[in-house]
């Protein structure tokens, strides 16, 4: 971890998104002294996550049945879906047409016209993801003020708003959950070099400890690569984890964005391109399969998490983006649908 971690904790008793933002700003200031020397060329890791192999069969997709892309915005244009929020981080669609977002204190449902409905309260909610049954998995830093105390919680919230702890006591700072192709959950801890695997029975196992500050995660279409955004130490990196039989079989640097990006959430489109929230720079960066990258959109206040639209009233070819220290949830036109998610 970097020298800026001399601070005691990002998680005070009255932690808000603004106090978490202070940590990120401290990290960014420290990173400003790092020499540039980085280009938009990707790292040496080469992946083939867009190719299917024998035995990796997907259900056939009826292209005519897929919802059409909206045409009201040009690629890279943005419009606010919701405003007046006190900072949000996690965002997900439930696979049944509903959009959810998490502030530090509340899991909310967001309607297509931007109206918020409170679903379940939390003290330190962060990343979220949806399960096949429509329940929402919520990462929670836990009650302790110390980042090295293993009190993080992974909650499962029913569509009715009932929250049950799926796992607690294993992870110090449960940050972001992603469903695996083999049916468990991976949960990152951005204040430790740890990604944990959680089964639906709540069993927790350390999956890898080779990424300095893992945050947002997304699987390739064939499930053979897990892409991981790195936030603090080595903040501009995106790593690729090779997956063999459900195990982490090797970690390589996939690409390196501009210094000071402070990478946060990630998403993937149906062509295999990655989208990374460059938190401090206020940008969404698109990363191609070869690791080269370009800025898709800027002008946001600390974009945190992003998800492609699903369901009536949401554009399937737009990213919906939260702001950690801002007041908006944005819709950003991409022009291509999101990759199908494991649920």
C-alpha positions in Angstrom: 0.0 0.0 0.0 1.1 3.6 -0.6 2.5 6.0 1.9 -0.9 7.9 2.1 -2.2 4.9 4.1 -0.5 6.4 7.2 -4.0 7.7 7.9 -5.7 5.5 10.5 -8.9 4.6 8.7 -11.3 5.6 6.1 -14.2 4.3 8.1 -15.1 6.6 11.0 -18.1 6.1 13.2 -20.0 8.6 11.1 -18.6 7.5 7.8 -20.2 9.1 4.7 -19.2 9.1 1.1 -17.5 12.4 1.7 -15.1 10.9 4.3 -14.4 8.1 1.9 -13.7 10.7 -0.7 -11.0 12.2 1.5 -9.1 8.9 1.3 -9.3 8.9 -2.4 -8.2 12.5 -2.7 -5.2 11.7 -0.5 -4.3 8.8 -2.7 -4.6 11.0 -5.8 -2.4 13.7 -4.4 0.3 11.2 -3.6 0.0 9.8 -7.1 0.5 13.2 -8.8 4.2 13.0 -8.0 4.5 9.7 -10.0 6.2 10.3 -13.4 3.9 9.8 -16.3 5.6 7.4 -18.7 2.3 5.7 -19.4 0.6 5.5 -22.8 -2.7 4.1 -24.0 -0.9 0.9 -25.0 -2.0 -2.1 -23.0 0.3 -4.2 -20.9 1.8 -7.5 -22.0 -1.1 -9.7 -20.8 -3.1 -10.9 -23.8 -6.5 -12.6 -23.2 -9.0 -14.2 -25.5 -12.1 -13.7 -23.3 -14.2 -13.1 -26.4 -13.7 -16.6 -27.7 -15.7 -19.7 -26.7 -14.2 -23.1 -26.6 -15.7 -26.6 -26.9 -17.7 -27.3 -23.8 -18.2 -23.5 -23.1 -21.6 -23.4 -24.8 -23.9 -20.4 -24.3 -27.7 -20.4 -24.9 -28.4 -19.2 -28.4 -29.4 -15.5 -28.5 -32.3 -14.3 -30.7 -30.9 -11.0 -31.9 -34.4 -9.9 -33.1 -35.8 -10.3 -29.6 -33.2 -8.0 -28.0 -34.3 -4.5 -27.1 -33.1 -1.8 -29.5 -30.4 0.8 -28.6 -31.9 4.2 -27.9 -30.8 6.9 -30.4 -31.6 10.1 -28.4 -27.9 10.5 -27.4 -24.7 10.3 -29.4 -22.0 7.9 -28.3 -20.2 9.4 -25.3 -23.0 11.9 -24.4 -24.5 11.8 -21.0 -27.7 12.9 -19.3 -28.7 12.8 -15.6 -31.1 10.0 -14.7 -31.4 11.1 -11.0 -30.2 14.2 -9.1 -30.2 15.5 -5.6 -28.5 12.4 -4.1 -26.0 12.5 -1.3 -23.4 10.4 -3.1 -23.9 6.9 -4.4 -21.5 4.0 -5.1 -22.9 0.6 -6.0 -25.3 0.2 -8.9 -26.9 -2.9 -10.5 -29.9 -4.1 -12.5 -31.7 -7.1 -11.0 -32.3 -8.9 -14.3 -36.0 -8.2 -13.9 -36.1 -4.6 -15.1 -35.3 -2.8 -11.8 -32.4 -0.5 -11.1 -30.8 -0.4 -7.6 -28.1 1.9 -6.2 -26.4 2.2 -2.8 -25.4 5.2 -0.8 -23.4 4.8 2.4 -26.6 4.4 4.3 -29.3 3.1 2.0 -30.0 0.6 -0.8 -32.4 2.3 -3.1 -34.5 1.4 -6.2 -34.3 4.0 -8.9 -37.2 4.3 -11.4 -36.7 5.2 -15.1 -37.8 8.7 -14.3 -35.2 9.0 -11.5 -37.5 8.7 -8.5 -35.8 6.9 -5.5 -37.4 4.4 -3.2 -35.7 3.3 -0.1 -35.3 -0.5 0.1 -33.0 -1.3 3.1 -30.8 0.8 5.4 -27.1 0.2 5.9 -24.3 2.0 7.8 -21.5 1.5 5.3 -22.8 0.0 2.0 -20.5 -0.1 -1.0 -20.7 -2.3 -4.1 -23.8 -4.3 -5.0 -24.8 -7.0 -7.5 -27.9 -8.9 -8.4 -28.6 -12.6 -8.0 -30.7 -14.7 -10.4 -33.7 -14.7 -7.9 -33.8 -10.9 -7.9 -32.1 -10.5 -4.5 -29.4 -7.9 -4.2 -25.9 -8.6 -2.7 -24.6 -5.7 -0.7 -21.0 -5.2 0.4 -20.7 -3.5 3.8 -17.5 -2.4 5.4 -18.8 -3.4 8.9 -19.1 -1.6 12.2 -15.4 -1.3 13.1 -13.3 1.9 12.6 -10.2 -0.1 11.7 -9.4 -1.3 8.2 -7.6 -4.4 9.4 -10.5 -5.7 11.5 -12.3 -8.5 9.7 -15.8 -7.3 10.2 -17.0 -6.8 6.6 -20.4 -8.2 5.7 -21.9 -9.5 2.5 -25.6 -9.1 2.7 -28.4 -10.6 0.7 -31.4 -8.4 0.4 -34.7 -9.9 -0.9 -36.9 -7.9 -3.3 -39.1 -7.1 -0.2 -36.2 -5.5 1.5 -35.3 -8.2 4.1 -31.5 -8.2 4.6 -29.7 -11.4 5.8 -26.0 -11.7 6.3 -24.5 -14.2 3.9 -21.0 -13.8 5.2 -19.4 -11.9 8.0 -16.1 -12.0 9.9 -13.9 -13.1 7.0 -13.4 -9.9 5.0 -12.1 -6.7 6.5 -13.5 -4.3 4.0 -16.1 -5.9 1.7 -16.1 -3.7 -1.3 -17.5 -5.2 -4.5 -19.3 -8.5 -5.3 -19.4 -10.3 -8.6 -21.1 -13.6 -9.4 -18.8 -16.4 -10.7 -19.5 -18.7 -13.7 -19.4 -21.6 -11.2 -22.1 -20.1 -8.9 -20.3 -18.5 -6.0 -19.5 -14.9 -5.3 -16.1 -13.1 -5.4 -15.8 -10.1 -3.1 -12.9 -7.6 -3.3 -11.2 -5.6 -0.4 -9.7 -2.5 -1.8 -7.7 -1.8 1.4 -6.0 -5.2 1.3 -4.6 -7.3 -1.6 -7.5 -9.8 -1.2 -10.4 -11.2 -3.2 -12.5 -13.6 -1.3 -14.8 -16.4 -2.6 -18.2 -16.7 -0.8 -20.5 -19.6 -1.5 -24.3 -19.4 -1.3 -24.0 -21.2 2.1 -21.7 -18.4 3.4 -18.4 -20.3 3.4 -15.6 -17.8 2.8 -12.2 -18.7 1.2 -9.3 -16.4 0.2 -9.4 -16.6 -3.6 -6.3 -14.5 -4.4 -4.0 -12.1 -2.7 -1.9 -11.0 -5.7 -3.7 -7.7 -6.6 -2.7 -4.7 -4.4 -6.0 -2.9 -4.1 -8.8 -4.8 -5.9 -12.1 -3.0 -6.5 -14.5 -3.4 -9.5 -14.5 -6.8 -11.2 -16.0 -8.4 -14.3 -15.7 -11.8 -16.0 -14.9 -12.3 -19.7 -17.7 -13.9 -21.7 -16.1 -17.4 -21.5 -15.4 -17.1 -17.8 -11.7 -17.7 -18.2 -10.5 -14.3 -17.2 -11.5 -12.0 -14.3 -10.7 -8.3 -14.9 -10.0 -6.3 -11.8 -9.8 -2.5 -11.4 -7.0 -1.5 -8.9 -7.8 1.6 -6.8 -5.0 2.8 -4.4 -1.6 1.2 -4.6 -0.8 1.0 -8.4 -4.0 3.0 -8.9 -4.1 3.2 -12.7 -3.8 -0.6 -13.3 -6.3 -3.1 -14.5 -5.3 -6.7 -13.8 -6.3 -9.9 -15.6 -6.7 -13.0 -13.5 -6.6 -16.3 -15.4 -9.3 -18.7 -14.2 -8.9 -22.5 -14.3 -11.5 -24.8 -12.7 -12.7 -21.9 -10.6 -9.3 -21.1 -9.2 -7.1 -18.0 -9.7 -4.3 -19.5 -11.9 -2.2 -16.3 -12.5 -2.4 -12.5 -12.4 -1.0 -10.2 -15.0 -1.3 -6.4 -15.7 -3.8 -6.1 -18.5 -3.5 -2.3 -19.0 -2.4 0.8 -17.2 -4.5 4.0 -17.4 -3.3 7.5 -16.9 -1.6 8.1 -13.5 -4.0 9.4 -10.8 -7.1 7.6 -12.4 -7.9 5.9 -9.1 -9.9 3.1 -10.8 -13.2 2.1 -9.3 -16.0 0.2 -10.9 -16.0 -1.7 -14.2 -18.4 -3.1 -16.8 -18.0 -5.0 -20.1 -19.9 -4.7 -23.4 -21.0 -7.5 -25.7 -17.9 -7.0 -27.8 -15.6 -7.6 -24.8 -14.5 -3.9 -24.3 -14.1 -2.9 -20.7 -15.4 0.4 -19.2 -13.5 1.7 -16.1 -14.6 4.5 -13.8 -11.6 6.7 -13.4 -12.7 8.2 -10.1 -10.6 11.2 -9.5 -10.4 12.2 -13.2 -14.2 12.2 -13.4 -14.1 10.0 -16.5 -15.3 6.7 -18.0 -12.5 5.1 -19.9 -13.1 2.4 -22.6 -10.5 -0.3 -22.9 -10.2 -2.5 -26.0 -9.3 -6.2 -26.1 -5.6 -5.3 -26.7 -5.5 -3.1 -23.7 -5.5 0.2 -25.6 -7.9 2.8 -24.2 -9.7 6.0 -24.8 -11.8 8.4 -22.7 -15.5 7.8 -23.5 -16.9 10.7 -21.3 -15.7 13.1 -18.7 -17.2 15.9 -16.6 -18.5 13.7 -13.7 -17.9 14.1 -10.0 -16.0 10.9 -8.9 -17.8 8.2 -11.0 -17.8 5.1 -8.9 -19.8 2.1 -10.3 -21.4 1.5 -13.7 -23.9 -1.0 -15.2 -25.5 -1.4 -18.6 -29.2 -0.8 -18.8 -31.8 -3.6 -18.5 -35.5 -3.6 -18.6 -38.3 -1.3 -19.8 -37.4 2.4 -19.5 -33.7 1.9 -19.5 -31.4 1.9 -22.6 -29.6 -1.4 -23.1 -26.8 0.4 -24.9 -26.1 3.0 -22.1 -24.0 2.8 -19.0 -25.7 4.0 -15.7 -23.1 5.6 -13.5 -23.0 6.6 -9.8 -21.1 9.4 -8.3 -19.3 8.8 -5.0 -19.1 12.5 -4.0 -21.6 13.9 -6.4 -25.4 14.2 -6.5 -26.2 12.4 -9.8 -26.7 9.1 -11.4 -25.8 9.5 -15.0 -26.8 7.7 -18.2 -24.0 7.6 -20.7 -24.7 6.4 -24.3 -22.3 3.7 -25.5 -24.0 2.4 -28.7 -23.5 -1.3 -27.9 -25.2 -3.6 -25.4 -23.6 -4.8 -22.2 -22.2 -8.3 -21.9 -24.5 -10.9 -20.3 -23.8 -11.2 -16.6 -23.4 -14.3 -14.5 -26.2 -14.4 -11.9 
